[in-house]
Amino acid sequence: MRHIPLLTELNQRIRDVKQGPDGLLYVTTDHEAGAVLRIEPVESAAAN
């Protein structure tokens, strides 16, 4: 298994990742003031 650091600027440990019915990813963090984050794709400039 390979680990790739993502969202390191949060300075929080990722607790769980789930895909929602909308196809987007939802991430929860394991911190006292934790968060639920929605990960959305970004359109590239080449697609325009």
N, C-alpha and C positions, 0 to 999 in steps of 0.2 A: 504494500500500500504506500502511496506517495502523499505527502502533505504539501499543500500549496497555501501559503499565507494570504488570506483575503481579509478585507475590512479591518486591517491592523490599526487604522487611525481611530477606531472605536475604543481601543484599549480595554476591551471586554472579551470574555470567552464566549464563543458561540455555543449555545446549549442545544438547539434543535433547528432543523431545516425541514420544511414541508412544502409540497407543491399544492397551491390552492386550486379550486375549481376553475379559476380564471386563467390557469396555466402559469401564473407567476410564482416565484419562490418567496416564502415567508420565513424569517429567521428570528429566533428569540435568543437573547443574551442572558448570561448567568452572572448578574451583577445586582447589587442592592437597588440601584436606580436603573434596572434593566430596560430593555426596549424590545418591541416587535417591529421588525423591519420588513418592508416589501421590496424585493429586488425586481426591477423592471429592465427590459432590454433597452439599449440606446440605439437609435437609428444612426447608421454611419453616414458620413457625408457622401460616400460613393453611391449610396442608394437613392440620393436625390437627383 
